[in-house]
Amino acid sequence: MRTETVAPAIAEFETHKFEVISHKLKGMLDDEEHYSEKRWQAEIVDILKILNPKYIGVFPEPPIHDSYSGVTRRVDFLLVDAGGSVDLVEIKKPSDSAVVTR
């Protein structure tokens, strides 16, 4: 009877996963002008789900009530994990123009 551990195979898979994600991100950054903000957001949230398999639900643009100002706002995504916790995610497309000005 042979007993082999699965750790080496999983480590190889994990290495490949990060290489694929890195290649994808580099390609997206090199070709950023061909991505709409919506497509950019969808690609990034897909990567987030791969990196964090704890997420079991993704809700695009959910309404979030701002109790301080009394208005309802929208964020790009609400991610729900297996424990019921939520993460609110705002994803901005990269740009050569400054985000903050003088």
C-alpha positions as CSV (number, residue, x, y, z in Angstrom):
1,M,0.0,0.0,0.0
2,R,1.4,3.4,-1.0
3,T,0.8,6.4,1.1
4,E,1.4,9.8,-0.5
5,T,0.6,13.1,0.9
6,V,-1.5,15.5,-1.2
7,A,0.4,18.6,-0.1
8,P,2.9,18.7,-3.0
9,A,0.1,18.4,-5.6
10,I,-1.9,21.2,-3.9
11,A,1.2,23.4,-3.6
12,E,1.8,23.0,-7.3
13,F,-1.8,23.8,-8.0
14,E,-1.7,26.9,-5.8
15,T,1.5,28.1,-7.5
16,H,-0.2,27.7,-10.9
17,K,-3.3,29.6,-9.6
18,F,-1.2,32.6,-8.5
19,E,0.8,32.5,-11.8
20,V,-2.4,32.6,-13.8
21,I,-3.9,35.4,-11.7
22,S,-0.6,37.4,-12.0
23,H,-0.5,37.0,-15.8
24,K,-4.2,38.0,-16.0
25,L,-3.6,41.2,-13.9
26,K,-0.5,42.2,-15.9
27,G,-2.5,41.7,-19.1
28,M,-5.3,43.8,-17.8
29,L,-3.0,46.6,-16.7
30,D,-1.1,46.5,-20.1
31,D,-4.5,46.8,-21.9
32,E,-6.4,49.0,-19.5
33,E,-7.9,51.3,-22.2
34,H,-9.8,48.4,-23.7
35,Y,-11.7,47.6,-20.4
36,S,-14.8,49.4,-19.4
37,E,-15.1,50.1,-15.6
38,K,-17.9,47.5,-15.4
39,R,-15.7,44.8,-17.1
40,W,-12.7,45.8,-15.0
41,Q,-14.8,45.4,-11.8
42,A,-16.2,42.0,-12.9
43,E,-12.7,40.7,-13.6
44,I,-11.3,41.9,-10.3
45,V,-14.2,40.5,-8.3
46,D,-13.7,37.2,-10.1
47,I,-10.1,37.2,-9.0
48,L,-11.2,38.1,-5.4
49,K,-13.5,35.1,-5.3
50,I,-10.7,32.8,-6.5
51,L,-8.3,34.2,-3.9
52,N,-10.9,34.0,-1.2
53,P,-13.1,30.9,-1.7
54,K,-14.8,31.7,1.6
55,Y,-17.1,34.0,-0.4
56,I,-20.4,32.3,-1.2
57,G,-22.4,35.3,-2.5
58,V,-21.6,38.3,-4.6
59,F,-24.2,41.1,-5.0
60,P,-23.4,43.9,-7.5
61,E,-24.4,47.4,-6.6
62,P,-26.4,46.7,-3.4
63,P,-28.2,49.6,-1.8
64,I,-26.6,50.5,1.5
65,H,-28.3,52.9,3.9
66,D,-26.0,55.6,5.3
67,S,-27.4,56.2,8.8
68,Y,-25.2,59.3,9.3
69,S,-26.5,61.2,6.3
70,G,-29.8,59.4,5.9
71,V,-29.3,58.6,2.3
72,T,-29.0,55.3,0.4
73,R,-25.7,54.8,-1.4
74,R,-24.4,52.0,-3.7
75,V,-21.1,50.2,-3.6
76,D,-19.7,48.2,-6.4
77,F,-20.1,44.8,-4.7
78,L,-21.2,43.2,-1.4
79,L,-19.4,39.9,-0.8
80,V,-20.9,37.4,1.7
81,D,-18.7,34.8,3.3
82,A,-19.6,31.4,4.6
83,G,-19.8,32.8,8.2
84,G,-22.3,35.4,7.2
85,S,-19.9,38.3,7.3
86,V,-19.9,40.8,4.5
87,D,-17.3,42.9,2.8
88,L,-18.2,46.0,0.8
89,V,-15.9,46.4,-2.2
90,E,-15.3,49.5,-4.4
91,I,-13.2,48.8,-7.4
92,K,-11.7,51.6,-9.5
93,K,-10.2,51.1,-12.9
94,P,-6.6,52.3,-13.1
95,S,-5.9,55.4,-15.0
96,D,-3.0,57.7,-15.8
97,S,-4.9,60.7,-14.5
98,A,-4.5,61.6,-10.8
99,V,-7.1,60.4,-8.3
100,V,-6.2,63.3,-6.0
101,T,-5.2,66.7,-7.3
102,R,-3.4,69.6,-5.6
